[in-house]
């Protein structure tokens, strides 16, 4: 009896250890591409980030037109998307049972899944074709459609967390509906809504596909919404696919700048979430 | 009558709060503000409804000219020649599905182990912080940066491999395989974060019951946790698959943009999204219409996939 126990190999324990080590290896392997990509753009791009790149437009060997264009289009898109998104989010969380809200909820899910290139086609059909010209406005419209579902979902989720007691207390002292929402509910979940907006901005800042044939690109620094406008991601696409080594260097520098901007946006989102939890 | 009563209400609030200036500043009564607010909520929802409806309708209307001319040839035709009004979209549909399926196959082991790692073994602590940070970072990197990295790092590696495998053929490097590997890197964090949520949801009693029967942690995960979470994990993978279908820039940069049905893993190809990205800006008339039509097909494909995934998740969370 004793001998049998000695000879038996504990396969189940060996399997257990083996499994854990496979899990560990595979999980840590996903660190490789992230570090590789970020390290690579830093390594390739850092030495080419300089003042002349940041203050000149494309004709003068810089990328200022793209940085400014990205900022303008993202700001305009945010101005479109935030009011509609927040109001629709409030509507969804306030009408939990209604049939119409259920349909809207499904549609928002659908919208979230639409590939960004298809949204680019929509903006092209709606704005570029009637105006017969590529324009920053059409790019901003495409970006705002991409932002909408993110903002709506985050607003709805954070409003759901507000305890019903808070609202009832406000009603019981005679506050009207809009006062309850604007003065009581919204301040309580402001950081949640802000998170949604920041996440949406971070996402559209890196969008390339919907801008290729809406904003199109423009080598000049310009501020008109109804003319073609450059943005950072399409510029990286254009430069990175070119055979010219100077342009490729600029593409890496632009990638580094874009990555830093998106990273800062993501970090500030996390800070807002931390504040919310506290 | 209504006006009178609202007047009263305003009076009361003025007396109670003592803010006499408030009413004269906002010339509307509270009740009017209230209805304005309520209707603006409703209007934004209706607006959303119309927006999405108009999106679908305009895609259909815009692809109509080419449907009228060539019928449904875009679904089965293999020849894409815009110059001669030949619009066979099968190479792109095939390219899209092949790259996405391959990407999913590559991603599954990684996504599963990350979700078990974060949802079961290391729910907190420094190790989970590191892996979590990696997931969030890689989800935040714009796809154009993945694309540029893929073009300058991944493609040469694939090219070398291909050249060492058969010396005679010309090794492009840009290929279905490069696109699939890049796509899998992009969808792993997405799939992993969904399945992690699901694996975290496995009830503690079930796990303890399994331990009480003498199973090791591996046996518990294999026989209890993963089967319990299987449909949710499947849904997460489905959503990641939907992502891969619609991914544009990264694929466009590494797939080679050849309008043929790919014959091998190392052959260049094209996906629906990448052909739109490549050709739309220079297209005109019927060509645009055809591109819109395959865009519509992509749209419908992602809707169906996304729908299935969400339905499964909703059913899971109800259970």
Interface residues (C-beta under 8 A of the other chain):
Chain A: X12 X13 X15 X16 X18 X19 X20 X22 X23 X24 X26 X27 X28 X29 X30 X31 X33 X34 X36 X37 X38 X40 X41 X44 X83 X84 X87 X88 X90 X91 X92 X94 X100 X101 X103 X104 X107 X108 X109 X110 X111 X112 X113 X114 X115 X116 X117 X118 X119 X120 X121 X122 X124 X125 X126 X145 X148 X152 X174 X176 X177 X178 X179 X181 X182 X202 X205 X206 X207 X208 X209 X212 X213 X216 X233 X236 X237 X240 X241 X248 X251 X252 X255 X258 X259 X262 X263 X266
Chain B: X13 X30 X31 X33 X34 X36 X37 X38 X40 X41 X42 X43 X44 X45 X47 X48 X49 X51 X52 X55 X58 X59 X62 X109 X110 X113 X114 X116 X117 X118 X121 X130 X131 X134 X135 X136 X137 X138 X140 X141 X142 X143 X144 X145 X146 X147 X148 X149 X151 X152 X153 X185 X188 X189 X192 X215 X216 X217 X218 X219 X221 X239 X242 X245 X246 X247 X248 X249 X253 X273 X276 X277 X280 X281 X291 X292 X295 X296 X298 X299 X302 X303 X305 X306 X307 X310
